[in-house]
Amino acid sequence: MNNISGKTKICMVIGDPVKHSLSPKMHNLAYKALGIDDEFVFVASQVKSEDLSDFIKGVKAMNIQGIACTIPHKRGIIKYLDSVDEVAQKIGSVNTVVNSAGLLKGYNTDWLGIINPLEKITSLKSKTVALIGAGGTARAAAYGVTKKGAKLTIYNRSLKKGEKLAKEFGGEALSLQNLEKIKDADIIFNATPLGMHPNENKTPIPKELIRKNQIVFDAVYTPSETKLLRDAKSAGAQIISGTEMFIEQGATQFKLFTGKVVPVDVMKKIFLKHSQSFCLPILKEGKEEILKIIKDNIHDFEYFEVWLDYIKDLDEFFIKNLINEFKDKLIIVFRRKNLETMKLSFEKRVKIIYLLENSGSLLDLDIISQKKELSLIRKKGVKISTIVSYHNYHQTPNDRKLKEIIDTIKEYKPSILKIATKCNSSKDALQLLRLLLMVKEKNMKCIVLGMGEFGIITRIFGSLWGNELTFTPKNKFESSAPGQLTKNQLETIFGIL
Ligand SMILES: NC(=O)c1ccc[n+]([C@@H]2O[C@H](COP(=O)([O-])OP(=O)(O)OC[C@H]3O[C@@H](n4cnc5c(N)ncnc54)[C@H](OP(=O)(O)O)[C@@H]3O)[C@@H](O)[C@H]2O)c1
């Protein structure tokens, strides 16, 4: 994606693990937007704590321009730096390192990622802030909110650590047994990883403790809408997501690395426009060809939808291999394109269901034609992530019928609920978009889309308004359903919007 040349400087994020980091995506997109993708490239490197000293030697030897630090290096890196900016020293944590002529200076931009979004909606002076957690992010929050005149109460699992933080920045520390008191706070800030992928059902506070006049801010940004934020939203509270923090801190970091300003709203636009998850449908018969398609496109698509019934000489070894190699990037489908009779026997499908257990891959099952598989999964308690879907290739049923279908789908507790119906008019498309908003309002992960010409609009706005993923072929001839736009077409449209 970048215009790398001999003069390109390297910036990178380090962490352990680091694979999940969205920093490379955000910075590279911003380089491109500002036309400096020939000057900078941003990569990720998994660095173990015991290797930090060697890593720093490498940074100097290779003249790496900037380092973003994530867990567990924010504190550990400090002793290897030539200097640390005053604020980062007070916070005691560095998330940004800049290399100026071989001298490494550490900064902290996390605190601005917390304060700036808050100050956009309220003044912090004399507000009461309930901070959950006492780690690196909590330190940045404690520094920021007390600097702005707020009163701090820290709730932490280890009370001693909370008390130490309260002593340093002023305020009181309570244990998680006293969480009840959080009801009195003006602002709640979660600085624990509770609710972070893959533990998306966790939350640091029970829903009943959230009140409608509070501001609830979650540092967790994968997923961007956590259970805590969904609970806060349904309690009527104002919410700020970890994505806001991530973008704000990233914009400051960007300036430190490049010397160039990228306005936060521009950074946000760039980032959010490219945050859609794209899924490449693969209806091929050749096993080698399928593996090659996935490998060739692994950086361009978040998911690959593999239609098993189309594969010639399908065997257990191939499926195991596929699952092992591509895990949570896979969506497995047992179906024909228009729900015709399958070739793959029920016994074989059951075997595959067990192969998928605990794999992280998703299995898409149709609520009408694949009830047998769904019942088996439920009855035997198979631990498998599912997309439970409803397909209607002829029409979009009325609202009442669709709501009934959704209620039936919910009984199978899917990871993602999917409704795909043929739109015979623009009215059908609008009905589906309204349905999508209604499902999102209830905090369900979903894909709601219309098939056919009239459904095209749902593929664009569905993607922007919260569909978990967008099915998109590389070219028109490889679509898995009528009305799919290609990835190029979608990206062009998102670029204009
Ligand atoms: N949005 C952004 O830009 C951004 C930036 C930085 C960090 N973050 C996110 O912020 C979160 C915290 O990161 P960090 O660097 O501050 O981590 P950290 O230094 O490891 O601190 C984690 C804190 O969470 C508490 N905690 C961990 N597991 C817990 C559990 N099961 N129950 C209760 N408390 C628990 C710990 O309590 P103890 O003290 O008792 O161990 C500790 O206080 C992470 O999810 C990270 O991804 C987001």
The ligand as a Tripos MOL2 file, in Angstrom:
@<TRIPOS>MOLECULE
LIG
   48    52     1     0     0
SMALL
NO_CHARGES

@<TRIPOS>ATOM
      1 N1         -7.8380    3.1140   23.4510 N.am      1 LIG1
      2 C1         -6.5370    3.2640   23.5540 C.2       1 LIG1
      3 O1         -5.8980    4.0300   22.8280 O.2       1 LIG1
      4 C2         -5.8020    2.4910   24.6080 C.ar      1 LIG1
      5 C3         -4.4970    2.8470   24.9810 C.ar      1 LIG1
      6 C4         -3.8720    2.1170   25.9830 C.ar      1 LIG1
      7 C5         -4.5250    1.0410   26.5820 C.ar      1 LIG1
      8 N2         -5.7850    0.7140   26.1930 N.ar      1 LIG1
      9 C6         -6.5070   -0.4000   26.8120 C.3       1 LIG1
     10 O2         -6.6230   -0.1750   28.2100 O.3       1 LIG1
     11 C7         -6.6650   -1.4210   28.9000 C.3       1 LIG1
     12 C8         -5.6860   -1.3890   30.0730 C.3       1 LIG1
     13 O3         -4.3640   -1.2980   29.5770 O.3       1 LIG1
     14 P1         -3.1240   -1.0180   30.5650 P.3       1 LIG1
     15 O4         -1.9600   -0.7650   29.6940 O.co2     1 LIG1
     16 O5         -3.4720   -0.0080   31.5710 O.co2     1 LIG1
     17 O6         -2.9880   -2.4560   31.2770 O.3       1 LIG1
     18 P2         -2.2380   -2.7840   32.6450 P.3       1 LIG1
     19 O7         -1.1590   -1.8180   32.9300 O.co2     1 LIG1
     20 O8         -1.9090   -4.2250   32.5630 O.co2     1 LIG1
     21 O9         -3.3760   -2.5930   33.7860 O.3       1 LIG1
     22 C9         -4.5190   -3.3710   33.8040 C.3       1 LIG1
     23 C10        -5.3890   -2.9980   34.9860 C.3       1 LIG1
     24 O10        -6.5810   -3.7650   34.8730 O.3       1 LIG1
     25 C11        -6.7910   -4.5220   36.0550 C.3       1 LIG1
     26 N3         -7.3070   -5.8390   35.6880 N.ar      1 LIG1
     27 C12        -6.7680   -6.7040   34.7880 C.ar      1 LIG1
     28 N4         -7.5400   -7.8060   34.7050 N.ar      1 LIG1
     29 C13        -8.5510   -7.6290   35.5860 C.ar      1 LIG1
     30 C14        -9.6720   -8.4220   35.9430 C.ar      1 LIG1
     31 N5         -9.8790   -9.6300   35.4130 N.pl3     1 LIG1
     32 N6        -10.5370   -7.9400   36.8650 N.ar      1 LIG1
     33 C15       -10.3330   -6.7240   37.4320 C.ar      1 LIG1
     34 N7         -9.2940   -5.9300   37.1260 N.ar      1 LIG1
     35 C16        -8.4170   -6.3750   36.2090 C.ar      1 LIG1
     36 C17        -5.4420   -4.6530   36.7190 C.3       1 LIG1
     37 O11        -5.6690   -4.8040   38.1040 O.3       1 LIG1
     38 P3         -4.4740   -5.2410   39.1200 P.3       1 LIG1
     39 O12        -3.7510   -3.9540   39.4140 O.co2     1 LIG1
     40 O13        -5.1980   -5.7650   40.3130 O.co2     1 LIG1
     41 O14        -3.6540   -6.2460   38.3970 O.co2     1 LIG1
     42 C18        -4.7860   -3.3270   36.3490 C.3       1 LIG1
     43 O15        -5.1350   -2.3240   37.2630 O.3       1 LIG1
     44 C19        -6.3280   -2.4800   27.8520 C.3       1 LIG1
     45 O16        -7.5260   -3.0980   27.4430 O.3       1 LIG1
     46 C20        -5.7420   -1.7020   26.7010 C.3       1 LIG1
     47 O17        -5.9770   -2.3070   25.4480 O.3       1 LIG1
     48 C21        -6.4290    1.4340   25.2260 C.ar      1 LIG1
@<TRIPOS>BOND
     1     1     2 1
     2     2     3 2
     3     2     4 1
     4     4     5 ar
     5     4    48 ar
     6     5     6 ar
     7     6     7 ar
     8     7     8 ar
     9     8     9 1
    10     8    48 ar
    11     9    10 1
    12     9    46 1
    13    10    11 1
    14    11    12 1
    15    11    44 1
    16    12    13 1
    17    13    14 1
    18    14    15 2
    19    14    16 1
    20    14    17 1
    21    17    18 1
    22    18    19 2
    23    18    20 1
    24    18    21 1
    25    21    22 1
    26    22    23 1
    27    23    24 1
    28    23    42 1
    29    24    25 1
    30    25    26 1
    31    25    36 1
    32    26    27 ar
    33    26    35 ar
    34    27    28 ar
    35    28    29 ar
    36    29    30 ar
    37    29    35 ar
    38    30    31 1
    39    30    32 ar
    40    32    33 ar
    41    33    34 ar
    42    34    35 ar
    43    36    37 1
    44    36    42 1
    45    37    38 1
    46    38    39 2
    47    38    40 1
    48    38    41 1
    49    42    43 1
    50    44    45 1
    51    44    46 1
    52    46    47 1
@<TRIPOS>SUBSTRUCTURE
     1 LIG1         1 GROUP 0 **** ****
